[in-house]
Amino acid sequence: MLLDVRTYRVKPNHIKDQFALYEKYGKPAQLRHLGPPLAFLRTETGDVNEYLHIWVYDSAADREKKRAAMQADPDWQDYLKRSKELGALVAQSNRLMTPVEFFDKPKR
């Protein structure tokens, strides 16, 4: 199992705009290719201009295949174009992680 932990930072006062754009244009395409995320979270304390989502894959090959299909989807490309035009995102980081053996694996 491979977890893709993705953290995004947006310009102050733009997180609602980014979420609205994602919900309308990005979410349908992303769910179609990746399935539901393990979590999609907004920051409650700390940097309130950050949000995080975690995607679960069977392996690196599974991630590569699904993300390639998503990148080839015209609806996803439309979302990326609209997101760039909005200009709210200022930073992104992602980490590929694996669960430790002594905790149960996340349910999908």
Contact map, one row per residue, 1 for C-alpha under 8 A:
111000000000000000000000000000000000000000000000000000011110000000000000000000000000000000000000011000000000
111100000000000000000000000000000000000000000000000000011111000000000000000000000000000000000001111000000000
111110000000000000000000000000000000000000000000000001111000000000000000000000000000000000000011111000000000
011111000000000000000000000000000000000000000000000001111000000000000000000000000000000000000111100000000000
001111100000000000000000000000000000000000000000000111100000000000000000000000000000000000000111100000000000
000111110000000000000000000000000000000000000000000111000000000000000000000000000000000000011110000000000000
000011111000000000000000000000000000000000000000011110000000000000000000000000000000000000011100000000000000
000001111100000000000000000000000000000000000000011100000000000000000000000000000000000011111000000000000000
000000111110000000000000000000000000000000000000111000000000000000000000000000000000000011110000000000000000
000000011111011001000000000000000000000000000000110000000000000000000000000000000000000111100000000000000000
000000001111111000000000000000000000000000000000100000000000000000000000000000000000000111000000000000000000
000000000111111000000000000000000000000000000000100000000000000000000000000000000000000000000000000000000000
000000000011111100000000000000000000000000000000100000000000000000000000000000000000000000000000000000000000
000000000111111111000000000000000000000000000000100000000000000000000000000000000000000100000000000000000000
000000000111111111100000000000000000000000000000110000000000000000000000000000000000000100000000000000000000
000000000000111111110000000000000000000000000000000000000000000000000000000000000000000000000000000000000000
000000000000011111111000000000000000000000000000000000000000000000000000000000000000000100000000000000000000
000000000100011111111100000000000000000000000000000000000000000000000000000000000010010110000000000000000000
000000000000001111111110000000000000000000000000000000000000000000000000000000000000000000000000000000000000
000000000000000111111111000000000000000000000000000000000000000000000000000000000000000000000000000000000000
000000000000000011111111110000000000000000000000000000000000000000000000000000100110000000000000000000000000
000000000000000001111111111000000000000000000000000000000000000000000000000000100000000000000000000000000000
000000000000000000111111111100000000000000000000000000000000000000000000000000000000000000000000000000000000
000000000000000000011111111100000000000000000000000000000000000000000000000000000000000000000000000000000000
000000000000000000001111111110000000000000000000000000000000000000000000001101100000000000000000000000000000
000000000000000000001111111111000000000000000000000000000000000000000000001100110000000000000000000000000000
000000000000000000000111111111100000000000000000000000000000000000000000000000000000000000000000000000000000
000000000000000000000011111111110000000000000000000000000000000000000000000000000000000000000000000000000000
000000000000000000000000111111111000000000000000000000000000000000000100101100000000000000000000000000000000
000000000000000000000000011111111110000000000000000000000000000000000100000100000000000000000000000000000000
000000000000000000000000001111111111000000000000000000000000000000000000000000000000000000000000000000000000
000000000000000000000000000111111110000000000000000000000000000000000000000000000000000000000000000000000000
000000000000000000000000000011111110000000000000000000000000000001101100000000000000000000000000000000000000
000000000000000000000000000001111111100000000000000000100000000001100100000000000000000000000000000000000000
000000000000000000000000000001111111100000000000000000000000000000000000000000000000000000000000000000000000
000000000000000000000000000000100111110000000000000000100000000000000000000000000000000000000000000000000000
000000000000000000000000000000000111111100000000000011110000000000000000000000000000000000000000000000000000
000000000000000000000000000000000001111100000000000011110000000000000000000000000000000000000000000000000111
000000000000000000000000000000000000111110000000000111100000000000000000000000000000000000000000000000000000
000000000000000000000000000000000000111111000000001111000000000000000000000000000000000000000000000000000000
000000000000000000000000000000000000001111100000001110000000000000000000000000000000000000000000000000000000
000000000000000000000000000000000000000111110001011100000000000000000000000000000000000000000000000000000000
000000000000000000000000000000000000000011111111111100000000000000000000000000000000000000000000000000000000
000000000000000000000000000000000000000001111101000000000000000000000000000000000000000000000000000000000000
000000000000000000000000000000000000000000111111000000000000000000000000000000000000000000000000000000000000
000000000000000000000000000000000000000000111111000000000000000000000000000000000000000000000000000000000000
000000000000000000000000000000000000000000101111110000000000000000000000000000000000000000000000000000000000
000000000000000000000000000000000000000001111111111000000000000000000000000000000000000000000000000000000000
000000001111111000000000000000000000000000100011111000000000000000000000000000000000000000000000000000000000
000000111100001000000000000000000000000001100011111100000000000000000000000000000000000000000000000000000000
000000111000000000000000000000000000000111100001111110000000000000000000000000000000000000000000000000000000
000011110000000000000000000000000000001111100000011111000000000000000000000000000000000000000000000000000000
000011100000000000000000000000000000111110000000001111100000000000000000000000000000000000000000000000000000
001111000000000000000000000000000000111100000000000111110000000000000000000000000000000000000000000000000000
001110000000000000000000000000000101111000000000000011111000000000000000000000000000000000000000000000000000
111100000000000000000000000000000000110000000000000001111100000000000000000000000000000000000000000000000001
111100000000000000000000000000000000000000000000000000111111011000000000000000000000000000000000000000000000
110000000000000000000000000000000000000000000000000000011111011000000000000000000000000000000000000000000000
110000000000000000000000000000000000000000000000000000001111111000000000000000000000000000000000000000000000
010000000000000000000000000000000000000000000000000000001111111100000000000000000000000000000000000000000000
000000000000000000000000000000000000000000000000000000000011111110000000000000000000000000000000000000000000
000000000000000000000000000000000000000000000000000000001111111111000000000000000000000000000000000000000000
000000000000000000000000000000000000000000000000000000001111111111100000000000000000000000000000000000000000
000000000000000000000000000000000000000000000000000000000001111111110000000000000000000000000000000000000000
000000000000000000000000000000000000000000000000000000000000111111111000000000000000000000000000000000000000
000000000000000000000000000000001100000000000000000000000000011111111100000000000000000000000000000000000000
000000000000000000000000000000001100000000000000000000000000001111111110000000000000000000000000000000000000
000000000000000000000000000000000000000000000000000000000000000111111111000000000000000000000000000000000000
000000000000000000000000000000001000000000000000000000000000000011111111100000000000000000000000000000000000
000000000000000000000000000011001100000000000000000000000000000001111111100100000000000000000000000000000000
000000000000000000000000000000000000000000000000000000000000000000111111110110000000000000000000000000000000
000000000000000000000000000000000000000000000000000000000000000000011111110110000000000000000000000000000000
000000000000000000000000000010000000000000000000000000000000000000001111111110000000000000000000000000000000
000000000000000000000000000000000000000000000000000000000000000000000011111111000000000000000000000000000000
000000000000000000000000110010000000000000000000000000000000000000000000111111100000000000000000000000000000
000000000000000000000000110011000000000000000000000000000000000000000111111111110000000000000000000000000000
000000000000000000000000000000000000000000000000000000000000000000000011111111111000000000000000000000000000
000000000000000000000000100000000000000000000000000000000000000000000000011111111100000000000000000000000000
000000000000000000001100110000000000000000000000000000000000000000000000001111111110000000000000000000000000
000000000000000000000000010000000000000000000000000000000000000000000000000111111111000000000000000000000000
000000000000000000000000000000000000000000000000000000000000000000000000000011111111100000000000000000000000
000000000000000000001000000000000000000000000000000000000000000000000000000001111111110000000000000000000000
000000000000000001001000000000000000000000000000000000000000000000000000000000111111111110000000000000000000
000000000000000000000000000000000000000000000000000000000000000000000000000000011111111110000000000000000000
000000000000000000000000000000000000000000000000000000000000000000000000000000001111111000000000000000000000
000000000000000001000000000000000000000000000000000000000000000000000000000000000111111100000000000000000000
000000000000000000000000000000000000000000000000000000000000000000000000000000000011111111000000000000000000
000000000110011011000000000000000000000000000000000000000000000000000000000000000011011111000000000000000000
000000011110000001000000000000000000000000000000000000000000000000000000000000000011001111110000000000000000
000000011110000000000000000000000000000000000000000000000000000000000000000000000000001111110000000000000000
000000011100000000000000000000000000000000000000000000000000000000000000000000000000000011111000000000000000
000001111000000000000000000000000000000000000000000000000000000000000000000000000000000011111100000000000000
000001110000000000000000000000000000000000000000000000000000000000000000000000000000000000111110000000000000
000111100000000000000000000000000000000000000000000000000000000000000000000000000000000000011111000000000000
001111000000000000000000000000000000000000000000000000000000000000000000000000000000000000001111100000000000
011110000000000000000000000000000000000000000000000000000000000000000000000000000000000000000111110000000000
011110000000000000000000000000000000000000000000000000000000000000000000000000000000000000000011111000000000
111000000000000000000000000000000000000000000000000000000000000000000000000000000000000000000001111100000000
111000000000000000000000000000000000000000000000000000000000000000000000000000000000000000000000111110101000
000000000000000000000000000000000000000000000000000000000000000000000000000000000000000000000000011111100000
000000000000000000000000000000000000000000000000000000000000000000000000000000000000000000000000001111110000
000000000000000000000000000000000000000000000000000000000000000000000000000000000000000000000000000111110000
000000000000000000000000000000000000000000000000000000000000000000000000000000000000000000000000001111111000
000000000000000000000000000000000000000000000000000000000000000000000000000000000000000000000000000011111100
000000000000000000000000000000000000000000000000000000000000000000000000000000000000000000000000001000111110
000000000000000000000000000000000000010000000000000000000000000000000000000000000000000000000000000000011111
000000000000000000000000000000000000010000000000000000000000000000000000000000000000000000000000000000001111
000000000000000000000000000000000000010000000000000000010000000000000000000000000000000000000000000000000111
